Amino acid sequence: MDKIKYAVRSYKRHKTIKNKTLSFLNHNNIPKKQIYIFVGENEIDIYKQELGTEYNIVNGGSKGTAYCDNKITEYFDEDEKIVLMDDDIKESYELFMREGKEKNPRNDKRLLPSNLRLLDFQLFIKDGFDLLESYNLTLFGMYPVCNSYFMKNTKPIELDLNFIIGRISGYLNKKDIIIKDDCREDYERTILHFKNTGGVIRFNHTCCEADTYIGAGGLAEQRTNEKMEHSVNYMLITYPDIVSRKKCKSKYPEIRLKKLKTKICS
């Protein structure tokens, strides 16, 4: 576990990352020396002043999420174990269906989401990398929403082509994985890892809570309707056999991945 690197992407959020993702990692006993914070090239001093010198604060560039992701790939060695994280993670959970009228527990006086309990984060990360090695795969992640109603109807673990959300995901660093889409970098990462290895691992009974589109900085400043539509068109043209347009109530145009089956025996 001491060889795992935690790469956190952050943009104009030196206070947010301190109060959320870094607080979350500290609560889960992740050593600061294993945490690498990739920030805009003009923000390095601001982050150092706010967070101190114990963290590794690295130039992630100021050219968008895809550029930052590729800087992370470039920074670390081939096959290093990386946990990629957003800067606004609040908590992680696992499915725990309660019987009868048993109430959800509270955490710091806050009621947990329905039928979810706190996740042993370090154990989850260990299990993820262990399974990658077992199946000779390179990417794992969580269920994309914290909703026990949907989660309970899924297999605990799947190796098929399922969307691996970028809030928290683990992977073996691969220099040939180059991300080009700023708005759907996690979709593109999922596709590229699946195409390379024939599978990705999703733990359908785990999830994390984050403030992705809340507050200044971060993705909220990048994902306009125009950029999201451009992203849809890029994904449809680049991966026509995998991506389709999704009809939903989102204020942004959305996509879905076709359910491709893995050929790996699980």
C-alpha positions as CSV (number, residue, x, y, z in Angstrom):
1,M,0.0,0.0,0.0
2,D,2.9,2.4,0.6
3,K,3.8,2.3,-3.1
4,I,0.4,3.6,-4.3
5,K,0.3,7.2,-5.4
6,Y,-2.8,9.3,-4.9
7,A,-3.1,11.9,-7.7
8,V,-5.6,14.6,-7.1
9,R,-6.5,17.1,-9.8
10,S,-7.3,20.6,-8.6
11,Y,-8.1,23.9,-10.3
12,K,-8.7,27.1,-8.3
13,R,-9.8,25.1,-5.3
14,H,-7.0,25.3,-2.7
15,K,-9.5,25.7,0.1
16,T,-12.0,23.1,-1.3
17,I,-9.3,20.4,-1.6
18,K,-8.1,21.1,1.9
19,N,-11.6,20.7,3.5
20,K,-12.8,17.8,1.3
21,T,-10.4,15.4,-0.5
22,L,-7.4,16.0,1.7
23,S,-9.5,15.8,4.8
24,F,-11.0,12.6,3.5
25,L,-7.6,11.1,2.8
26,N,-6.3,12.1,6.2
27,H,-9.3,10.5,7.9
28,N,-8.5,7.3,6.0
29,N,-4.8,7.4,7.1
30,I,-3.3,8.0,3.7
31,P,0.2,9.5,4.2
32,K,0.8,12.9,2.8
33,K,4.0,11.8,1.1
34,Q,1.9,9.5,-1.1
35,I,-0.4,12.4,-2.2
36,Y,0.4,14.3,-5.4
37,I,-1.7,17.4,-6.1
38,F,-1.7,18.5,-9.8
39,V,-2.6,22.2,-10.1
40,G,-2.5,25.0,-12.6
41,E,1.0,26.1,-13.4
42,N,0.4,29.6,-11.9
43,E,-1.2,28.2,-8.7
44,I,1.6,26.1,-7.3
45,D,2.7,28.8,-4.8
46,I,-0.9,29.4,-3.7
47,Y,-1.5,25.7,-3.0
48,K,1.9,25.4,-1.1
49,Q,1.0,28.4,1.0
50,E,-2.5,27.0,1.9
51,L,-1.5,23.3,2.3
52,G,2.1,23.3,3.4
53,T,5.1,21.5,2.1
54,E,4.3,17.9,3.1
55,Y,2.2,17.2,0.0
56,N,3.7,16.8,-3.4
57,I,2.3,19.8,-5.4
58,V,3.0,19.3,-9.1
59,N,2.4,21.4,-12.2
60,G,-0.7,19.9,-13.9
61,G,-0.9,22.7,-16.5
62,S,-3.8,25.1,-17.1
63,K,-5.1,23.7,-20.4
64,G,-8.0,21.6,-19.1
65,T,-8.8,18.2,-17.5
66,A,-7.5,16.0,-20.4
67,Y,-4.2,17.9,-20.4
68,C,-3.8,17.4,-16.6
69,D,-4.6,13.7,-16.9
70,N,-1.9,13.3,-19.5
71,K,0.5,15.3,-17.3
72,I,-0.2,12.8,-14.6
73,T,0.5,9.9,-17.0
74,E,3.7,11.6,-18.0
75,Y,4.8,12.2,-14.4
76,F,4.6,8.7,-13.1
77,D,6.4,5.6,-14.3
78,E,4.9,2.9,-16.4
79,D,2.8,0.5,-14.4
80,E,2.9,2.6,-11.2
81,K,-0.3,2.1,-9.1
82,I,-2.3,5.4,-9.2
83,V,-5.5,6.4,-7.5
84,L,-6.9,9.3,-9.4
85,M,-9.2,11.6,-7.4
86,D,-11.1,14.8,-7.8
87,D,-10.6,17.6,-5.3
88,D,-14.1,17.7,-3.9
89,I,-14.5,14.1,-2.4
90,K,-16.6,14.2,0.8
91,E,-17.1,10.5,1.7
92,S,-17.1,6.9,0.3
93,Y,-19.7,4.3,1.0
94,E,-20.7,0.7,0.4
95,L,-24.1,-1.0,0.0
96,F,-25.5,-2.3,3.2
97,M,-29.2,-3.2,3.0
98,R,-31.0,-2.9,6.3
99,E,-34.0,-5.0,7.4
100,G,-37.3,-3.8,8.6
101,K,-37.2,-0.3,10.3
102,E,-33.6,-0.3,11.2
103,K,-32.3,3.2,10.7
104,N,-29.2,4.3,8.9
105,P,-26.3,5.2,11.2
106,R,-25.1,8.8,11.6
107,N,-21.6,10.0,10.8
108,D,-20.5,13.2,12.5
109,K,-24.2,13.9,13.3
110,R,-25.1,13.5,9.7
111,L,-27.5,10.7,8.5
112,L,-25.8,8.5,5.9
113,P,-27.5,7.9,2.6
114,S,-30.2,5.3,2.6
115,N,-28.9,1.7,2.9
116,L,-25.2,2.7,2.7
117,R,-22.5,2.6,5.3
118,L,-19.0,4.0,5.4
119,L,-16.5,2.2,3.2
120,D,-13.1,0.9,4.4
121,F,-11.3,3.0,1.8
122,Q,-7.9,1.5,2.2
123,L,-9.3,-2.1,1.9
124,F,-11.2,-1.0,-1.2
125,I,-8.1,0.3,-2.8
126,K,-6.1,-2.8,-1.9
127,D,-8.9,-5.1,-3.3
128,G,-9.0,-3.1,-6.5
129,F,-5.3,-3.4,-7.3
130,D,-5.3,-7.1,-6.2
131,L,-8.1,-7.8,-8.7
132,L,-6.3,-5.9,-11.5
133,E,-3.4,-8.2,-11.0
134,S,-5.6,-11.3,-10.8
135,Y,-7.3,-10.5,-14.1
136,N,-4.4,-8.8,-15.8
137,L,-6.5,-5.6,-16.1
138,T,-5.5,-2.0,-15.6
139,L,-8.5,0.1,-14.4
140,F,-11.0,-0.2,-11.5
141,G,-13.6,2.1,-10.0
142,M,-16.9,2.7,-8.3
143,Y,-20.6,2.8,-9.1
144,P,-21.3,6.3,-10.6
145,V,-24.1,7.4,-8.2
146,C,-24.7,6.9,-4.5
147,N,-28.2,5.3,-4.9
148,S,-28.8,2.0,-3.1
149,Y,-32.0,1.4,-5.0
150,F,-30.0,1.1,-8.3
151,M,-26.9,-0.5,-6.7
152,K,-28.8,-3.4,-5.0
153,N,-29.9,-4.7,-8.5
154,T,-26.3,-5.1,-9.7
155,K,-23.6,-7.7,-9.4
156,P,-21.1,-6.7,-6.7
157,I,-18.2,-6.8,-9.3
158,E,-18.3,-6.6,-13.1
159,L,-15.6,-6.8,-15.7
160,D,-17.7,-5.8,-18.7
161,L,-17.5,-2.3,-20.3
162,N,-19.1,-0.2,-17.5
163,F,-18.4,3.5,-17.1
164,I,-15.7,4.1,-14.5
165,I,-16.4,7.5,-13.0
166,G,-13.3,9.7,-12.4
167,R,-14.1,10.9,-8.9
168,I,-12.1,8.0,-7.5
169,S,-10.5,5.4,-9.7
170,G,-7.5,3.2,-9.6
171,Y,-5.2,2.2,-12.5
172,L,-1.8,1.0,-13.6
173,N,-0.2,3.9,-15.3
174,K,0.0,3.3,-19.1
175,K,2.0,5.8,-21.2
176,D,-0.1,4.9,-24.3
177,I,-3.4,6.0,-22.7
178,I,-3.7,9.5,-24.0
179,I,-6.9,11.5,-23.1
180,K,-8.2,14.1,-25.6
181,D,-11.7,14.9,-24.3
182,D,-11.8,17.6,-21.5
183,C,-15.5,17.0,-20.6
184,R,-15.7,13.2,-20.6
185,E,-12.1,12.2,-19.7
186,D,-13.4,9.4,-17.5
187,Y,-15.5,7.9,-20.3
188,E,-12.5,8.1,-22.6
189,R,-10.2,6.5,-20.0
190,T,-12.7,3.7,-19.5
191,I,-12.9,3.0,-23.2
192,L,-9.1,3.0,-23.7
193,H,-8.4,0.7,-20.8
194,F,-11.1,-1.7,-21.9
195,K,-9.8,-1.7,-25.5
196,N,-6.3,-2.4,-24.3
197,T,-7.1,-5.3,-21.9
198,G,-10.6,-6.5,-22.7
199,G,-12.1,-5.5,-19.4
200,V,-12.4,-3.0,-16.5
201,I,-13.4,-3.7,-13.0
202,R,-16.3,-1.9,-11.4
203,F,-17.3,-2.4,-7.8
204,N,-21.0,-1.8,-8.1
205,H,-21.7,-1.8,-4.4
206,T,-19.3,1.1,-3.6
207,C,-19.6,4.8,-4.4
208,C,-18.4,8.2,-3.3
209,E,-20.0,11.5,-2.6
210,A,-18.6,14.7,-4.1
211,D,-19.5,18.3,-4.9
212,T,-18.5,18.1,-8.6
213,Y,-20.4,21.1,-10.0
214,I,-20.7,23.2,-6.8
215,G,-18.6,26.3,-6.1
216,A,-15.9,28.1,-8.0
217,G,-13.1,26.4,-9.9
218,G,-13.0,22.8,-10.9
219,L,-15.2,21.3,-13.5
220,A,-18.0,23.8,-13.0
221,E,-16.0,26.4,-15.0
222,Q,-15.1,24.1,-17.8
223,R,-18.3,22.2,-18.7
224,T,-20.5,24.6,-20.6
225,N,-23.4,23.4,-22.8
226,E,-21.3,24.2,-25.9
227,K,-18.3,22.3,-24.7
228,M,-20.4,19.3,-23.6
229,E,-22.0,19.1,-27.1
230,H,-18.6,19.3,-28.7
231,S,-17.6,16.4,-26.4
232,V,-20.6,14.3,-27.4
233,N,-19.7,14.7,-31.1
234,Y,-16.0,13.9,-30.5
235,M,-17.0,10.7,-28.6
236,L,-19.5,9.6,-31.2
237,I,-17.0,10.1,-34.1
238,T,-14.0,8.7,-32.3
239,Y,-15.7,5.6,-30.7
240,P,-18.8,5.0,-33.0
241,D,-19.0,1.3,-32.0
242,I,-19.0,2.0,-28.3
243,V,-20.7,5.3,-27.7
244,S,-24.3,6.5,-28.4
245,R,-26.2,9.6,-27.5
246,K,-28.2,9.4,-24.3
247,K,-31.7,10.9,-23.9
248,C,-32.2,12.1,-20.4
249,K,-33.3,15.1,-18.3
250,S,-29.7,16.4,-17.7
251,K,-29.2,20.0,-18.6
252,Y,-26.1,18.9,-20.6
253,P,-26.1,16.6,-23.7
254,E,-25.0,13.1,-22.5
255,I,-23.7,9.8,-23.8
256,R,-23.9,6.1,-22.9
257,L,-21.5,3.2,-23.4
258,K,-22.7,0.2,-25.2
259,K,-22.6,-2.9,-23.0
260,L,-19.7,-4.8,-24.4
261,K,-19.0,-8.1,-22.7
262,T,-15.5,-9.0,-21.4
263,K,-13.9,-12.2,-22.7
264,I,-12.2,-12.7,-19.3
265,C,-13.5,-15.5,-17.2
266,S,-14.5,-14.1,-13.8
